[in-house]
Amino acid sequence: MSLKPVNRHLKLQPVEISTEKESTSTILVPDDYKPKTSPYEVYKLVDRASDCTLKVEAGDYVVVDSSMVNLLEISGNKFYLALENYVFATFKEL
């Protein structure tokens, strides 16, 4: 299934960036504890709407406000979309 973004949206692919080091120490935390998550995430650009003004191409990487990324699940397929104005930065390589 192919999905074409419209209305200034970017179609994204999540990128796994491992920065955590394995720890051998044990710390007890409450059961409901949730570690702080970053307010942004790195994604690979898959496609963009034709009316986007952001100068990016498919294959570029973008840093996006993680709370503004929308997950669409259609017919068992997952698509990640975000408006172009939620992009903090772009770069060509990791």
N, C-alpha and C positions, 0 to 999 in steps of 0.2 A: 504494500500500500504506500502510495506517495502522498505527502501532504505539502502543499505550497502555502507558506505564510503570506498574510496580507496585512494591510493597515499598520505598516511600520514595525511589524513583528520579525523577530529573528528565530529561526529554528536551530536548536542547540543540541549538542551531545555532551553529557556529563564527562568530565575528565577526573580520573582518580590520581590525586597527588598525595603520595605517602610521605609525611614529614614526621610522623610519630616514631620515637625510638622505643624499642622493647625494654620494658622495665622489669626488674626482678624483685623489687620491693612490693610490699602489700600495704594498702591503705584501706581502712574501713570507712565506708561512706553510707549514708542513709539509702534505703531502697528506692526512694523517689528522686534521688539525685540525678541530675542531667548535666553533663559537662557543657560549658559554654561552647556554642558553635559560632563559627565565623559569620559575619554579616554579608560576606561575599563568597562566591565560588567561581572556579575557572571552568569554562565550557569551550568546546570546539564548535565553530560555526559550521552548520550543515547547509543552510540556505537562508535567504533574506527576502523580505517583501520588495517588490519593484519600486515602491515609494520611499524606501529607506534613504536617509541622507548620510548615514554613518559609512565611512570609507573602509569597509571590510569585505573580504572575499571568503568564499567557502574554503575551509581548511585553516583559517586564522583562529586564534584563541582570543576569547573575551573574558573579562572579569565582570561579573554581573551581581547585582543586589540579589542575594539568594531568596529573600522573601518575595520577590517579584517574578520568579520563574514559575510558570504554570505547567503542570503535567496534564496532558490530555491522553486518555486511554480510549482508543477507538479500535474495535474489532481485534482486541488482544495486542495491539501495537501501542507503544508509548512514545509520545512526542513531547519535547520540552520547548516551550515558547516564552519569549520575553520581549517587551517593547524595547526598542533601540535606546530610549532615553534612560534606561536603567543600567547601561553599560558604563563601568568606571574607566576601563582601559582596554586596549587591544594589543596583541603582539603576534608575531609570525611563528615563533618556536618556543617550546618549553625549555 
